[in-house]
Amino acid sequence: GGRAGPEVLGSTRKALPDHSDPLYWKGFYESMFQERGFLTRAREDLVCPLAATWPMLETFLAQQRNAPKSSVLILGAGLSSAPDLLWEKGFRRITVTDVCDHVVSNLLERYRDREGMEVLQCDARALGRFPDQSFDLVLEQGML
């Protein structure tokens, strides 16, 4: 037997999802919400929970003055535990964003009683709504 040519390999490859496409995330979360319900309190860390990297971040924050008073932007939050952890650590100026309207609705419900936590539907590739230097700390987990 001979070796398979590129055309054979190419026809059997499965295309990877385009994680940069907002429609991918809309479908992903629609499916999740249909399967599990609205999930107003569930935490779904798809890449790595912030708690796992907190010691490194805490070392950085220890060098900053008034770190808990810092303004934090969380890009592409999904249903991650990051906003909760930051809140537990004393941060009160947190802007949580996601491109998916289903996620934003969930987060608005989840954080409705947390004064100082703002939830916005926002594409991380288009942040012109925020003036330069609006935030002291910007977090993303797995978008890059």
DSSP file (Angstrom, degrees, kcal/mol; ACC not computed):
  #  RESIDUE AA STRUCTURE BP1 BP2  ACC     N-H-->O    O-->H-N    N-H-->O    O-->H-N    TCO  KAPPA ALPHA  PHI   PSI    X-CA   Y-CA   Z-CA
    1    1 A G              0   0    0      0, 0.0     2,-0.1     0, 0.0     0, 0.0   0.000 360.0 360.0 360.0 147.7    0.0    0.0    0.0
    2    2 A G        -     0   0    0      1,-0.1     2,-0.2     3,-0.0     3,-0.0  -0.405 360.0 -88.9 -91.3 171.1    0.9    3.6   -0.7
    3    3 A R        -     0   0    0     -2,-0.1     2,-0.2     1,-0.1    -1,-0.1  -0.533  44.6-105.6 -80.3 147.5    0.7    6.5    1.6
    4    4 A A        -     0   0    0     -2,-0.2    -1,-0.1     1,-0.1     0, 0.0  -0.532  36.4-128.5 -71.9 136.9   -2.4    8.6    1.8
    5    5 A G    >>  -     0   0    0     -2,-0.2     4,-1.7     1,-0.1     3,-1.0  -0.291  27.9 -97.6 -79.8 169.8   -2.2   11.9    0.0
    6    6 A P  H 3> S+     0   0    0      0, 0.0     4,-3.3     0, 0.0     5,-0.2   0.812 120.8  63.8 -58.4 -32.1   -3.1   15.3    1.5
    7    7 A E  H 3> S+     0   0    0      1,-0.2     4,-1.2     2,-0.2     5,-0.1   0.855 104.3  46.4 -64.5 -32.3   -6.5   15.2   -0.1
    8    8 A V  H <> S+     0   0    0     -3,-1.0     4,-0.9     2,-0.2    -1,-0.2   0.930 114.9  45.7 -72.9 -46.0   -7.4   12.1    2.0
    9    9 A L  H >X S+     0   0    0     -4,-1.7     4,-1.0     1,-0.2     3,-0.8   0.923 111.8  52.8 -61.6 -43.9   -6.1   13.5    5.2
   10   10 A G  H 3< S+     0   0    0     -4,-3.3     3,-0.3     1,-0.2    -1,-0.2   0.834 105.5  54.3 -61.8 -33.3   -7.9   16.8    4.5
   11   11 A S  H 3< S+     0   0    0     -4,-1.2    -1,-0.2    -5,-0.2    -2,-0.2   0.715 110.2  46.0 -77.0 -18.7  -11.2   15.2    4.0
   12   12 A T  H << S+     0   0    0     -4,-0.9    -1,-0.2    -3,-0.8    -2,-0.2   0.559  87.9 106.8 -99.7  -8.3  -11.1   13.3    7.3
   13   13 A R     <  -     0   0    0     -4,-1.0     2,-0.5    -3,-0.3    -3,-0.0  -0.442  66.3-133.7 -71.5 141.7  -10.1   16.3    9.5
   14   14 A K        -     0   0    0     -2,-0.1     2,-0.2     1,-0.0    -2,-0.1  -0.828  23.7-118.1 -94.5 131.6  -12.6   17.8   11.7
   15   15 A A        -     0   0    0     -2,-0.5     3,-0.1     1,-0.1    -1,-0.0  -0.470  26.4-124.6 -70.1 136.6  -12.7   21.6   11.6
   16   16 A L        -     0   0    0     -2,-0.2    -1,-0.1     1,-0.1     2,-0.0  -0.546  32.6-100.9 -77.4 146.6  -11.9   23.3   14.9
   17   17 A P        -     0   0    0      0, 0.0     2,-1.2     0, 0.0    -1,-0.1  -0.348  29.9-118.1 -66.9 150.2  -14.6   25.7   16.2
   18   18 A D    >   -     0   0    0      1,-0.2     3,-1.9    -3,-0.1     6,-0.3  -0.745  29.3-175.2 -90.7  94.2  -13.9   29.4   15.7
   19   19 A H  T 3  S+     0   0    0     -2,-1.2    -1,-0.2     1,-0.3     6,-0.1   0.629  79.7  64.1 -67.8 -12.1  -13.7   30.7   19.3
   20   20 A S  T 3  S+     0   0    0     -3,-0.1    -1,-0.3     4,-0.0    -2,-0.1   0.546  82.8  93.7 -85.6  -6.6  -13.4   34.3   18.0
   21   21 A D    X>  -     0   0    0     -3,-1.9     3,-1.3     1,-0.1     4,-1.2  -0.774  68.0-150.5 -90.6 117.3  -16.9   34.1   16.5
   22   22 A P  H 3> S+     0   0    0      0, 0.0     4,-2.3     0, 0.0    -1,-0.1   0.803  97.2  63.1 -55.5 -29.0  -19.6   35.4   18.8
   23   23 A L  H 3> S+     0   0    0      1,-0.2     4,-2.3     2,-0.2     5,-0.2   0.844  96.9  57.4 -66.3 -31.8  -22.0   33.0   17.1
   24   24 A Y  H <> S+     0   0    0     -3,-1.3     4,-2.5    -6,-0.3    -1,-0.2   0.953 110.1  43.2 -59.8 -48.6  -20.0   30.1   18.4
   25   25 A W  H  X S+     0   0    0     -4,-1.2     4,-2.8     2,-0.2     5,-0.3   0.865 110.2  55.6 -68.6 -36.7  -20.4   31.3   22.0
   26   26 A K  H  X S+     0   0    0     -4,-2.3     4,-2.5     1,-0.2    -1,-0.2   0.950 113.1  42.2 -59.3 -47.9  -24.1   32.1   21.5
   27   27 A G  H  X S+     0   0    0     -4,-2.3     4,-2.3     2,-0.2    -2,-0.2   0.898 112.9  54.2 -64.3 -41.4  -24.7   28.5   20.4
   28   28 A F  H  X S+     0   0    0     -4,-2.5     4,-2.0    -5,-0.2    -2,-0.2   0.946 115.4  37.6 -58.5 -51.0  -22.4   27.1   23.1
   29   29 A Y  H  X S+     0   0    0     -4,-2.8     4,-3.0     2,-0.2     5,-0.2   0.850 112.4  56.9 -75.5 -33.6  -24.3   28.8   25.9
   30   30 A E  H  X S+     0   0    0     -4,-2.5     4,-2.3    -5,-0.3    -1,-0.2   0.944 110.6  46.3 -57.4 -46.0  -27.7   28.3   24.4
   31   31 A S  H  X S+     0   0    0     -4,-2.3     4,-2.2     2,-0.2    -2,-0.2   0.915 113.1  48.9 -61.7 -44.7  -27.0   24.6   24.3
   32   32 A M  H  X S+     0   0    0     -4,-2.0     4,-2.9     1,-0.2     5,-0.3   0.918 112.2  47.7 -62.4 -44.5  -25.7   24.7   27.9
   33   33 A F  H  X S+     0   0    0     -4,-3.0     4,-2.2     1,-0.2    -1,-0.2   0.874 111.4  50.8 -67.3 -36.4  -28.7   26.6   29.2
   34   34 A Q  H  < S+     0   0    0     -4,-2.3    -1,-0.2    -5,-0.2    -2,-0.2   0.900 116.4  41.8 -64.3 -40.1  -31.1   24.3   27.4
   35   35 A E  H  < S+     0   0    0     -4,-2.2    -2,-0.2    -5,-0.2    -1,-0.2   0.893 132.2  19.3 -74.0 -41.6  -29.4   21.3   28.9
   36   36 A R  H  < S-     0   0    0     -4,-2.9     3,-0.3     1,-0.3    -3,-0.2   0.492 105.7-112.0-112.6  -5.4  -28.9   22.6   32.5
   37   37 A G     <  -     0   0    0     -4,-2.2    -1,-0.3    -5,-0.3    -2,-0.1  -0.418  58.8 -44.5  94.0-178.2  -31.3   25.4   32.9
   38   38 A F        -     0   0    0     -2,-0.1    -1,-0.2    -4,-0.1    -5,-0.1   0.707  64.9-150.7 -67.6 -21.2  -30.5   29.1   33.3
   39   39 A L        +     0   0    0     -3,-0.3     3,-0.2    -6,-0.1    -1,-0.1   0.870  25.4 171.5  60.4  44.3  -27.7   28.5   35.8
   40   40 A T  S    S+     0   0    0      1,-0.2    -1,-0.1    69,-0.0    -3,-0.0   0.773  80.6  23.2 -61.6 -24.0  -28.0   31.7   37.8
   41   41 A R  S    S+     0   0    0      2,-0.0    -1,-0.2    69,-0.0     2,-0.1   0.511  94.0 112.3-117.9  -7.5  -25.5   30.6   40.4
   42   42 A A        -     0   0    0     -3,-0.2     2,-0.5     1,-0.0     0, 0.0  -0.404  55.6-144.5 -69.7 143.0  -23.4   27.9   38.7
   43   43 A R        -     0   0    0     -2,-0.1     2,-0.5     2,-0.0    37,-0.2  -0.938  15.5-175.0-107.6 127.7  -19.8   28.7   38.0
   44   44 A E  B     -A   79   0A   0     35,-2.9     2,-1.0    -2,-0.5    35,-0.5  -0.834   3.7-173.9-125.5  92.0  -18.4   27.3   34.8
   45   45 A D        -     0   0    0     -2,-0.5    33,-0.1     1,-0.2    -2,-0.0  -0.771   2.6-175.9 -87.3 106.0  -14.7   27.9   34.4
   46   46 A L  S    S+     0   0    0     -2,-1.0    -1,-0.2     2,-0.1    96,-0.1   0.786  77.2  14.9 -76.9 -27.4  -14.0   26.6   30.9
   47   47 A V  S    S-     0   0    0      1,-0.2    -2,-0.1    94,-0.1    95,-0.1   0.797 130.6 -26.2-109.7 -67.1  -10.2   27.1   31.0
   48   48 A C        -     0   0    0     93,-0.1    -1,-0.2     5,-0.0    -2,-0.1  -0.947  61.8-113.9-156.2 126.9   -8.8   27.6   34.5
   49   49 A P    >>  -     0   0    0      0, 0.0     3,-1.7     0, 0.0     4,-0.7  -0.388  25.6-125.2 -64.7 142.9  -10.5   29.0   37.6
   50   50 A L  H >> S+     0   0    0      1,-0.3     4,-1.1     2,-0.2     3,-1.0   0.820 108.6  69.0 -57.7 -30.6   -9.0   32.3   38.7
   51   51 A A  H 34 S+     0   0    0      1,-0.3    -1,-0.3     2,-0.2     3,-0.2   0.831  93.0  58.6 -57.6 -31.4   -8.4   30.7   42.1
   52   52 A A  H <4 S+     0   0    0     -3,-1.7    -1,-0.3     1,-0.2    -2,-0.2   0.806 116.5  32.0 -70.0 -28.6   -5.8   28.5   40.5
   53   53 A T  H XX S+     0   0    0     -3,-1.0     4,-2.0    -4,-0.7     3,-0.6   0.397  90.5 102.9-106.4   1.1   -3.8   31.6   39.4
   54   54 A W  H 3X S+     0   0    0     -4,-1.1     4,-3.6     1,-0.2     5,-0.3   0.877  73.2  59.5 -55.3 -43.9   -4.7   33.8   42.3
   55   55 A P  H 3> S+     0   0    0      0, 0.0     4,-1.6     0, 0.0    -1,-0.2   0.896 109.2  44.6 -54.8 -40.0   -1.4   33.4   44.2
   56   56 A M  H <> S+     0   0    0     -3,-0.6     4,-1.6     2,-0.2    -2,-0.2   0.925 116.2  45.9 -68.3 -44.4    0.5   34.8   41.2
   57   57 A L  H  X S+     0   0    0     -4,-2.0     4,-2.9     1,-0.2     5,-0.2   0.886 109.6  55.3 -65.1 -38.8   -2.0   37.7   40.7
   58   58 A E  H  X S+     0   0    0     -4,-3.6     4,-2.1     2,-0.2    -1,-0.2   0.870 104.0  54.5 -63.1 -37.3   -2.0   38.4   44.4
   59   59 A T  H  X S+     0   0    0     -4,-1.6     4,-0.6    -5,-0.3    -1,-0.2   0.918 111.4  45.2 -61.2 -43.9    1.8   38.8   44.3
   60   60 A F  H >< S+     0   0    0     -4,-1.6     3,-1.3     1,-0.2     4,-0.3   0.937 112.9  50.0 -63.9 -47.0    1.4   41.4   41.5
   61   61 A L  H >< S+     0   0    0     -4,-2.9     3,-1.5     1,-0.3     6,-0.3   0.805  98.6  66.6 -64.6 -29.7   -1.5   43.2   43.4
   62   62 A A  H 3< S+     0   0    0     -4,-2.1    -1,-0.3     1,-0.3    -2,-0.2   0.765  98.4  54.6 -62.9 -23.8    0.6   43.4   46.6
   63   63 A Q  T << S+     0   0    0     -3,-1.3     2,-0.3    -4,-0.6    -1,-0.3   0.576  96.5  83.0 -84.8 -10.2    2.9   45.8   44.7
   64   64 A Q  S X  S-     0   0    0     -3,-1.5     3,-0.7    -4,-0.3     2,-0.3  -0.703  84.9-116.2 -95.3 145.4    0.0   48.0   43.8
   65   65 A R  T 3  S-     0   0    0     -2,-0.3    -2,-0.1     1,-0.2     4,-0.0  -0.625  93.2  -3.6 -78.0 136.5   -1.4   50.7   46.1
   66   66 A N  T >  S+     0   0    0     -2,-0.3     3,-2.0    -4,-0.1     4,-0.4   0.860  76.6 176.3  53.5  43.4   -5.0   50.1   47.2
   67   67 A A  G X  S+     0   0    0     -3,-0.7     3,-2.3    -6,-0.3    -2,-0.1   0.870  73.9  55.0 -49.6 -47.6   -5.4   47.0   45.0
   68   68 A P  G 3  S+     0   0    0      0, 0.0    24,-1.0     0, 0.0    25,-0.3   0.746 104.9  55.6 -62.7 -18.2   -9.0   46.2   46.2
   69   69 A K  G <  S+     0   0    0     -3,-2.0    -2,-0.2    22,-0.2    -3,-0.1   0.481  86.8 116.1 -87.5  -1.8  -10.0   49.8   45.2
   70   70 A S  S <  S-     0   0    0     -3,-2.3     2,-0.5    -4,-0.4    23,-0.5  -0.260  72.6-117.0 -65.0 152.2   -8.7   49.2   41.7
   71   71 A S  E     -b   93   0B   0     21,-0.1    65,-2.2    20,-0.1    66,-1.9  -0.830  35.3-161.7 -91.4 125.2  -11.1   49.2   38.8
   72   72 A V  E     -bc  94 137B   0     21,-3.1    23,-3.1    -2,-0.5     2,-0.5  -0.910  13.0-163.1-117.4 135.1  -11.2   45.7   37.2
   73   73 A L  E     -bc  95 138B   0     64,-2.6    66,-3.1    -2,-0.4     2,-0.6  -0.973   5.3-163.0-112.9 126.4  -12.4   44.7   33.7
   74   74 A I  E >   -bc  96 139B   0     21,-3.1    23,-2.6    -2,-0.5     3,-0.5  -0.944  11.5-156.0-110.1 113.2  -13.1   41.1   33.1
   75   75 A L  E 3  S- c   0 140B   0     64,-2.9    66,-0.5    -2,-0.6    68,-0.1  -0.698  71.6  -0.3 -90.2 137.3  -13.3   40.3   29.4
   76   76 A G  T 3  S+     0   0    0     -2,-0.3    22,-0.2    46,-0.3    -1,-0.2   0.914  76.5 171.0  56.3  47.8  -15.2   37.3   28.1
   77   77 A A    X   +     0   0    0     20,-3.1     3,-2.1    -3,-0.5     5,-0.2   0.798   4.6 175.3 -63.9 -31.6  -16.2   36.3   31.6
   78   78 A G  T 3  S-     0   0    0     19,-0.3    -1,-0.2     1,-0.2   -33,-0.1  -0.356  70.6 -40.7  54.7-140.4  -18.7   33.6   30.6
   79   79 A L  B 3  S+A   44   0A   0    -35,-0.5   -35,-2.9     3,-0.0    -1,-0.2  -0.080  96.9 147.6-106.1  32.4  -19.9   31.9   33.7
   80   80 A S    <   -     0   0    0     -3,-2.1     4,-0.3   -37,-0.2   -35,-0.1  -0.108  58.2-123.8 -68.8 166.0  -16.5   31.9   35.4
   81   81 A S  S  > S+     0   0    0      1,-0.2     4,-2.5     2,-0.1     5,-0.2   0.453  85.9 100.2 -85.8  -2.5  -15.8   32.3   39.1
   82   82 A A  H  > S+     0   0    0      1,-0.2     4,-2.6     2,-0.2     5,-0.3   0.902  79.9  48.2 -56.2 -48.6  -13.5   35.3   38.5
   83   83 A P  H  > S+     0   0    0      0, 0.0     4,-2.2     0, 0.0    -1,-0.2   0.910 113.6  48.9 -60.4 -38.4  -16.1   38.0   39.5
   84   84 A D  H  > S+     0   0    0     -4,-0.3     4,-2.6     2,-0.2    -2,-0.2   0.916 111.5  48.3 -65.4 -43.7  -17.0   36.1   42.6
   85   85 A L  H  X S+     0   0    0     -4,-2.5     4,-1.7     2,-0.2    -1,-0.2   0.929 111.8  48.8 -64.3 -45.1  -13.4   35.6   43.7
   86   86 A L  H  <>S+     0   0    0     -4,-2.6     5,-2.4    -5,-0.2     4,-0.2   0.907 111.9  50.1 -61.0 -40.9  -12.6   39.2   43.1
   87   87 A W  H ><5S+     0   0    0     -4,-2.2     3,-1.7    -5,-0.3    -2,-0.2   0.929 109.3  50.9 -61.4 -45.8  -15.7   40.2   45.1
   88   88 A E  H 3<5S+     0   0    0     -4,-2.6    -1,-0.2     1,-0.3    -2,-0.2   0.806 106.7  56.0 -62.0 -29.1  -14.7   37.9   47.9
   89   89 A K  T 3<5S-     0   0    0     -4,-1.7    -1,-0.3    -5,-0.2    -2,-0.2   0.422 127.3 -98.0 -85.5   1.3  -11.2   39.5   47.9
   90   90 A G  T < 5S+     0   0    0     -3,-1.7     2,-0.3     1,-0.3    -3,-0.2   0.455  72.7 145.0 101.9   1.2  -12.7   42.9   48.5
   91   91 A F      < +     0   0    0     -5,-2.4    -1,-0.3    -6,-0.2   -22,-0.2  -0.560  15.6 171.2 -73.6 135.5  -12.8   44.4   45.0
   92   92 A R        +     0   0    0    -24,-1.0     2,-0.4   -22,-0.3    -1,-0.1   0.326  61.3  70.2-129.0   4.6  -15.9   46.6   44.4
   93   93 A R  E     +b   71   0B   0    -23,-0.5   -21,-3.1   -25,-0.3     2,-0.5  -0.727  65.9 150.0-122.5  80.3  -15.3   48.2   41.1
   94   94 A I  E     -bd  72 117B   0     22,-1.6    24,-2.9    -2,-0.4     2,-0.6  -0.953  30.7-165.0-121.9 126.7  -15.7   45.3   38.7
   95   95 A T  E     -bd  73 118B   0    -23,-3.1   -21,-3.1    -2,-0.5     2,-0.5  -0.960  12.2-164.5-109.8 119.3  -16.9   45.5   35.1
   96   96 A V  E     -bd  74 119B   0     22,-3.6    24,-2.7    -2,-0.6     2,-0.3  -0.898  11.3-177.1-107.4 125.9  -17.9   42.0   33.8
   97   97 A T  E     + d   0 120B   0    -23,-2.6   -20,-3.1    -2,-0.5   -19,-0.3  -0.907  13.7 164.6-126.4 153.1  -18.3   41.6   30.0
   98   98 A D  E     - d   0 121B   0     22,-1.5    24,-2.0    -2,-0.3    25,-0.1  -0.960  34.5-136.6-156.6 154.1  -19.2   38.9   27.6
   99   99 A V  S    S+     0   0    0     -2,-0.3     2,-0.5    22,-0.2    24,-0.1   0.710  81.4  88.6 -82.9 -22.6  -20.3   38.9   24.0
  100  100 A C     >  -     0   0    0      1,-0.1     4,-2.4    22,-0.1     3,-0.2  -0.667  65.0-152.7 -87.9 122.4  -23.1   36.4   24.5
  101  101 A D  H  > S+     0   0    0     -2,-0.5     4,-2.3     1,-0.2     5,-0.2   0.836  96.2  56.7 -62.3 -32.8  -26.5   37.9   25.4
  102  102 A H  H  > S+     0   0    0      2,-0.2     4,-1.9     1,-0.2    -1,-0.2   0.908 109.4  45.6 -64.2 -41.4  -27.6   34.7   27.2
  103  103 A V  H  > S+     0   0    0      2,-0.2     4,-2.9    -3,-0.2     5,-0.2   0.924 111.2  52.3 -67.1 -44.8  -24.5   34.9   29.5
  104  104 A V  H  X S+     0   0    0     -4,-2.4     4,-2.7     1,-0.2    -2,-0.2   0.908 108.8  50.5 -60.2 -42.6  -25.0   38.7   30.1
  105  105 A S  H  X S+     0   0    0     -4,-2.3     4,-1.8     2,-0.2    -1,-0.2   0.916 111.9  48.4 -60.2 -42.9  -28.7   38.0   31.1
  106  106 A N  H  X S+     0   0    0     -4,-1.9     4,-2.7     1,-0.2    -2,-0.2   0.936 113.1  46.6 -61.5 -47.5  -27.5   35.3   33.5
  107  107 A L  H  X S+     0   0    0     -4,-2.9     4,-2.6     1,-0.2    -2,-0.2   0.864 108.0  55.8 -67.7 -36.3  -24.8   37.6   35.0
  108  108 A L  H  < S+     0   0    0     -4,-2.7     4,-0.3    -5,-0.2    -1,-0.2   0.913 112.9  42.9 -60.5 -41.4  -27.2   40.5   35.4
  109  109 A E  H >< S+     0   0    0     -4,-1.8     3,-0.9    -5,-0.2    -2,-0.2   0.926 114.5  50.5 -67.2 -45.3  -29.4   38.3   37.4
  110  110 A R  H 3< S+     0   0    0     -4,-2.7     3,-0.3     1,-0.2    -2,-0.2   0.876 121.5  30.9 -61.7 -40.6  -26.6   36.8   39.4
  111  111 A Y  T >< S+     0   0    0     -4,-2.6     3,-2.0     1,-0.2    -1,-0.2   0.154  79.1 117.6-108.7  18.2  -25.0   40.1   40.4
  112  112 A R  T <  S+     0   0    0     -3,-0.9    -1,-0.2    -4,-0.3    -2,-0.1   0.769  80.2  47.3 -59.8 -26.3  -28.0   42.3   40.6
  113  113 A D  T 3  S+     0   0    0     -3,-0.3     2,-1.0    -4,-0.2    -1,-0.3   0.322  87.1  98.8 -97.5   7.9  -27.4   43.0   44.3
  114  114 A R    X   -     0   0    0     -3,-2.0     3,-2.0     3,-0.1     2,-0.2  -0.787  65.7-149.3-102.3  97.2  -23.7   43.7   44.1
  115  115 A E  T 3  S+     0   0    0     -2,-1.0     3,-0.1     1,-0.3    -2,-0.1  -0.442  83.8  26.5 -65.0 128.6  -23.3   47.5   44.1
  116  116 A G  T 3  S+     0   0    0      1,-0.2   -22,-1.6    -2,-0.2     2,-0.7   0.279  93.8 108.9  99.6  -9.6  -20.2   48.4   42.0
  117  117 A M  E <   -d   94   0B   0     -3,-2.0     2,-0.4    -6,-0.2    -1,-0.2  -0.902  50.2-169.3-102.5 117.0  -20.3   45.3   39.8
  118  118 A E  E     -d   95   0B   0    -24,-2.9   -22,-3.6    -2,-0.7     2,-0.5  -0.869   7.4-158.6-107.9 136.9  -21.4   46.3   36.3
  119  119 A V  E     +d   96   0B   0     -2,-0.4     2,-0.4   -24,-0.2   -22,-0.2  -0.968  17.1 175.5-117.5 127.5  -22.3   43.7   33.6
  120  120 A L  E     -d   97   0B   0    -24,-2.7   -22,-1.5    -2,-0.5     2,-0.6  -0.976  34.6-126.5-133.4 143.1  -22.1   44.6   30.0
  121  121 A Q  E     +d   98   0B   0     -2,-0.4     2,-0.3   -24,-0.2   -22,-0.2  -0.806  52.9 152.0 -83.4 123.6  -22.6   42.9   26.7
  122  122 A C        -     0   0    0    -24,-2.0     2,-0.6    -2,-0.6   -46,-0.3  -0.985  48.3-128.7-159.1 137.3  -19.4   43.7   24.9
  123  123 A D    >   -     0   0    0      3,-0.3     3,-2.4    -2,-0.3    -2,-0.0  -0.823  20.9-143.1 -88.5 122.9  -17.1   42.3   22.2
  124  124 A A  T 3  S+     0   0    0     -2,-0.6     3,-0.2     1,-0.3    -1,-0.1   0.652  99.0  63.5 -63.1 -14.8  -13.5   42.2   23.5
  125  125 A R  T 3  S+     0   0    0      1,-0.2     2,-0.3     2,-0.0    -1,-0.3   0.543 105.3  46.7 -84.9  -6.4  -12.3   43.1   20.1
  126  126 A A    <   +     0   0    0     -3,-2.4    -3,-0.3     1,-0.1     3,-0.3  -0.744  59.1 151.6-138.4  86.1  -14.1   46.5   20.2
  127  127 A L    >   +     0   0    0     -2,-0.3     3,-2.0    -3,-0.2    -1,-0.1   0.070  29.7 122.0-106.1  23.2  -13.6   48.3   23.5
  128  128 A G  T 3   +     0   0    0      1,-0.3    -1,-0.2     4,-0.0     4,-0.1   0.661  61.1  74.8 -61.5 -16.5  -14.0   51.8   22.2
  129  129 A R  T 3  S+     0   0    0     -3,-0.3    -1,-0.3     2,-0.1    -2,-0.1   0.716  88.8  69.4 -69.0 -18.8  -16.8   52.4   24.7
  130  130 A F  S <  S-     0   0    0     -3,-2.0     3,-0.1     5,-0.0     4,-0.1  -0.878  86.2-128.9-103.0 125.7  -14.2   52.6   27.4
  131  131 A P    >   -     0   0    0      0, 0.0     3,-1.1     0, 0.0    -2,-0.1  -0.290  44.5 -79.1 -63.2 157.1  -11.8   55.6   27.5
  132  132 A D  T 3  S+     0   0    0      1,-0.2    -4,-0.0     2,-0.1     0, 0.0  -0.241 117.4  17.9 -54.0 145.3   -8.1   54.9   27.8
  133  133 A Q  T 3  S+     0   0    0     -3,-0.1    -1,-0.2     1,-0.1     3,-0.0   0.780  79.3 137.6  60.4  32.5   -6.9   54.1   31.3
  134  134 A S    <   +     0   0    0     -3,-1.1     2,-0.4    -4,-0.1    -2,-0.1   0.744  64.9  45.7 -73.5 -23.7  -10.5   53.2   32.5
  135  135 A F        -     0   0    0      1,-0.1   -63,-0.2    -5,-0.1     3,-0.1  -0.926  57.3-158.3-128.5 146.0   -9.2   50.2   34.3
  136  136 A D  S    S+     0   0    0    -65,-2.2     2,-0.4    -2,-0.4   -64,-0.2   0.732  89.7  25.4 -86.3 -26.5   -6.3   49.4   36.6
  137  137 A L  E     -c   72   0B   0    -66,-1.9   -64,-2.6     2,-0.0     2,-0.5  -0.997  63.7-166.5-143.5 131.6   -6.5   45.6   35.9
  138  138 A V  E     -c   73   0B   0     -2,-0.4     2,-0.4   -66,-0.2   -64,-0.2  -0.985  12.1-169.5-121.7 126.7   -7.8   43.7   32.9
  139  139 A L  E     +c   74   0B   0    -66,-3.1   -64,-2.9    -2,-0.5     2,-0.3  -0.903  12.7 166.1-116.2 142.7   -8.4   40.0   33.2
  140  140 A E  E     -c   75   0B   0     -2,-0.4     2,-0.5   -66,-0.2   -64,-0.1  -0.971  19.4-153.7-146.6 148.6   -9.2   37.4   30.5
  141  141 A Q  S    S-     0   0    0    -66,-0.5   -94,-0.1    -2,-0.3   -93,-0.1  -0.804  75.9 -20.1-129.6  91.6   -9.0   33.7   30.8
  142  142 A G  S    S+     0   0    0     -2,-0.5   -66,-0.0   -95,-0.1    -1,-0.0   0.485  97.2 110.2  98.3   2.1   -8.4   31.8   27.6
  143  143 A M              0   0    0      1,-0.2   -67,-0.0   -68,-0.1  -124,-0.0   0.851 360.0 360.0 -78.8 -32.7   -9.4   34.4   24.9
  144  144 A L              0   0    0     -4,-0.0    -1,-0.2     0, 0.0    -3,-0.0   0.490 360.0 360.0 -82.6 360.0   -5.9   35.0   23.7
